[in-house]
Amino acid sequence: MFHEFLNFLKNFGIWGLVIHSFIDAVIFPIPAFFTQVSLSVLQPHAALWLATAGFAACLAGTPFGYMIGRFLGSKLLDKILKRKWIDAATAMFQKHGETAILIGAFTPIPFKVFTILSGSFAYPLWKLIGYAFIGRAVKFYVVGILFYIYGRAAEGMVKEVSYYVAAGAIALIALFLVIRKRWRKKKRSQPAVQPQPLDSVAPNETFAPGDQ
């Protein structure tokens, strides 16, 4: 059924990708990656336009996924997605907090899990959109740039390159988390400098007229 639906969307070209990317961020279980690749194979010269359209539609759908989580909770996820994806995303939220969304954008876990969970956890929507902007831009434009440069030959390399990009991005995010954690720990350990009160000045101290 899903395969037939994807073929149906592909018939609409870039607008099919827009629809797929939008519902991908909301509730649809199949990533828009597959429609993007299929259309990029047919039109490699338009690969960057396809990436832009898919990216914009994904961002537009993000608030809707958030609202589903906000009003319906995460119970809906159990009916539409694999439990292992939900558990993995929840563990990432508990361990990494807000950065879990950025990390999740580079993992095989469908991004809608993070949009719905963000709503369930009452996570700030503007932060969700900010992290989605970074992560989804990389996901869409890696595919777009590969097809734009290599044409149809990119079909055989796009998955492998995407994995390398994801691994590199997660490594950089992990490094950022370590540096931020150490910086915050160092900042908390520094004693606060207390200003000296005026009444602590010794009685025999005087001020010259130019000292004021």
C-alpha positions as CSV (number, residue, x, y, z in Angstrom):
1,M,0.0,0.0,0.0
2,F,2.8,2.4,0.9
3,H,4.7,1.5,-2.2
4,E,1.7,2.3,-4.4
5,F,1.2,5.6,-2.5
6,L,4.8,6.6,-3.1
7,N,4.5,5.8,-6.8
8,F,1.3,8.0,-6.8
9,L,3.2,10.9,-5.3
10,K,6.1,10.5,-7.7
11,N,3.7,11.2,-10.6
12,F,3.2,14.7,-9.3
13,G,7.0,15.5,-9.4
14,I,8.2,18.2,-7.1
15,W,4.7,18.7,-5.6
16,G,4.6,15.0,-4.7
17,L,7.9,15.5,-2.8
18,V,6.4,18.5,-1.0
19,I,3.4,16.5,0.1
20,H,5.6,13.5,1.2
21,S,8.0,15.8,3.1
22,F,5.2,17.5,4.9
23,I,3.4,14.4,6.1
24,D,6.8,12.8,6.9
25,A,7.3,15.4,9.6
26,V,3.7,14.9,10.9
27,I,2.7,11.2,10.8
28,F,3.7,9.3,7.6
29,P,6.0,6.3,8.5
30,I,8.1,6.3,5.2
31,P,10.8,9.0,5.1
32,A,10.7,11.5,2.2
33,F,14.3,10.4,1.4
34,F,12.9,7.8,-1.0
35,T,10.7,10.1,-3.0
36,Q,13.5,12.7,-3.2
37,V,16.0,10.1,-4.5
38,S,13.4,8.7,-7.1
39,L,12.7,12.2,-8.4
40,S,16.4,13.2,-8.4
41,V,17.3,10.1,-10.5
42,L,14.7,11.3,-13.1
43,Q,15.7,15.0,-12.9
44,P,19.3,15.3,-11.6
45,H,19.5,18.9,-13.0
46,A,16.7,19.9,-10.7
47,A,18.1,18.1,-7.6
48,L,18.8,21.3,-5.7
49,W,15.2,22.5,-6.3
50,L,13.9,19.2,-5.1
51,A,16.0,19.4,-2.0
52,T,14.8,23.0,-1.3
53,A,11.2,22.0,-1.8
54,G,11.4,19.0,0.4
55,F,13.3,20.8,3.1
56,A,10.8,23.7,3.2
57,A,7.8,21.3,3.3
58,C,9.4,19.3,6.2
59,L,9.8,22.5,8.2
60,A,6.2,23.5,7.5
61,G,5.0,20.1,8.7
62,T,7.1,20.2,11.9
63,P,4.7,22.3,14.0
64,F,1.8,20.0,13.0
65,G,3.7,17.0,14.3
66,Y,4.4,19.0,17.4
67,M,0.7,19.8,17.9
68,I,-0.2,16.1,17.6
69,G,2.1,15.3,20.4
70,R,0.9,18.3,22.4
71,F,-2.8,17.4,22.3
72,L,-2.8,13.6,21.7
73,G,0.3,12.6,23.5
74,S,2.9,10.0,22.5
75,K,0.3,7.1,22.5
76,L,-0.3,7.7,18.9
77,L,3.3,6.8,18.1
78,D,2.7,3.2,19.3
79,K,0.1,2.8,16.5
80,I,2.1,4.1,13.6
81,L,5.7,3.4,14.3
82,K,8.0,0.7,15.7
83,R,8.4,0.6,19.4
84,K,12.2,0.4,19.2
85,W,12.3,3.8,17.4
86,I,10.1,5.4,20.1
87,D,12.2,3.9,22.9
88,A,15.4,5.1,21.3
89,A,14.1,8.6,20.8
90,T,12.8,8.8,24.3
91,A,16.1,7.7,25.7
92,M,17.9,10.3,23.7
93,F,15.5,13.0,25.0
94,Q,16.2,11.9,28.6
95,K,20.0,11.7,28.1
96,H,20.7,14.7,25.9
97,G,17.8,16.9,26.4
98,E,17.2,19.5,23.7
99,T,20.2,18.3,21.6
100,A,18.4,15.0,21.1
101,I,16.4,16.6,18.3
102,L,19.5,17.7,16.4
103,I,21.1,14.2,16.9
104,G,17.8,12.6,15.8
105,A,17.8,14.5,12.6
106,F,20.9,12.5,11.5
107,T,19.8,9.0,12.7
108,P,17.6,6.4,10.9
109,I,14.8,7.1,13.4
110,P,12.0,8.8,11.5
111,F,12.0,12.5,12.4
112,K,8.3,12.6,13.2
113,V,9.1,10.6,16.4
114,F,11.0,13.7,17.6
115,T,8.4,16.2,16.5
116,I,5.6,14.3,18.3
117,L,7.7,13.6,21.4
118,S,8.6,17.3,21.6
119,G,5.0,18.2,21.8
120,S,4.4,15.5,24.4
121,F,7.2,16.8,26.5
122,A,6.1,20.4,26.1
123,Y,9.4,21.3,24.5
124,P,9.6,24.8,23.1
125,L,8.4,24.8,19.5
126,W,10.8,27.5,18.4
127,K,13.8,25.4,19.5
128,L,12.3,22.3,17.8
129,I,12.1,24.3,14.5
130,G,15.6,25.7,15.0
131,Y,17.2,22.2,15.4
132,A,15.0,20.8,12.6
133,F,16.3,23.6,10.3
134,I,19.9,22.5,10.8
135,G,19.4,18.7,10.7
136,R,16.9,18.5,7.9
137,A,18.8,20.9,5.7
138,V,21.8,18.6,5.9
139,K,19.7,15.5,5.1
140,F,18.0,17.0,2.1
141,Y,20.9,19.0,0.6
142,V,23.4,16.1,0.8
143,V,21.2,14.2,-1.5
144,G,20.5,17.2,-3.7
145,I,24.2,18.2,-4.1
146,L,25.2,14.6,-4.9
147,F,22.7,14.3,-7.7
148,Y,23.4,17.8,-9.0
149,I,27.2,17.0,-9.3
150,Y,27.2,13.3,-10.3
151,G,23.8,13.0,-12.0
152,R,22.2,9.6,-12.0
153,A,25.5,8.0,-10.9
154,A,24.7,9.4,-7.4
155,E,22.0,6.8,-6.9
156,G,24.6,4.2,-6.0
157,M,26.5,6.4,-3.6
158,V,23.8,8.5,-1.8
159,K,23.0,6.0,1.0
160,E,26.7,5.4,1.8
161,V,27.5,9.1,1.7
162,S,24.5,9.9,3.9
163,Y,25.7,7.4,6.5
164,Y,29.1,9.0,6.5
165,V,27.7,12.5,6.9
166,A,25.4,11.3,9.7
167,A,28.3,9.7,11.5
168,G,30.4,12.8,11.1
169,A,27.6,15.1,12.3
170,I,26.8,13.0,15.3
171,A,30.6,13.0,16.2
172,L,30.7,16.8,16.0
173,I,27.5,17.1,18.1
174,A,29.0,14.7,20.7
175,L,32.2,16.8,20.8
176,F,30.1,20.0,21.2
177,L,28.2,18.4,24.1
178,V,31.4,17.4,25.9
179,I,32.9,20.9,25.5
180,R,29.7,22.6,26.6
181,K,29.4,20.4,29.7
182,R,33.0,21.1,30.7
183,W,32.6,24.8,30.2
184,R,29.4,24.9,32.3
185,K,31.1,22.9,35.0
186,K,34.1,25.2,35.0
187,K,31.8,28.2,35.1
188,R,29.9,26.8,38.1
189,S,33.1,26.1,40.0
190,Q,34.4,29.6,39.7
191,P,33.7,31.7,42.9
192,A,31.6,34.7,42.4
193,V,33.4,38.0,43.1
194,Q,31.6,40.0,45.8
195,P,31.8,43.8,45.7
196,Q,33.4,45.4,48.7
197,P,30.8,47.4,50.7
198,L,31.4,51.1,51.3
199,D,31.2,50.8,55.1
200,S,34.2,48.4,55.0
201,V,36.6,51.3,54.3
202,A,38.9,51.9,57.2
203,P,38.2,55.1,59.3
204,N,41.6,56.4,58.7
205,E,41.3,56.2,54.9
206,T,40.7,59.5,53.0
207,F,40.0,60.2,49.5
208,A,41.7,62.9,47.4
209,P,39.4,65.3,45.5
210,G,40.3,63.7,42.2
211,D,39.6,60.1,43.3
212,Q,35.8,60.5,43.0
